[in-house]
């Protein structure tokens, strides 16, 4: 699921991701009743370090049954 978010960001680079995105669980035993879909809130912000600036993207994803995950990554 996190790789789907990263792939979407790579395709849109250098533009930001939209503020909402849906990640979907992959696999054979996915329930298909809403628990395999994770609506995500996306935050894009620039961070300045000694080596320069880069964009830090944070995704907070929660499904209907309360399962959640955070995914944070940086892009140059």
Buried (B, 14 or more C-beta within 10 A) or exposed (E): BBEBBBEBBEEEEEEBBEEEBEBEBEEEEEEEEEBBBBEBEBEBEEEEEEEEEEBEBBBBBBBEEEEEBEBEEEEE
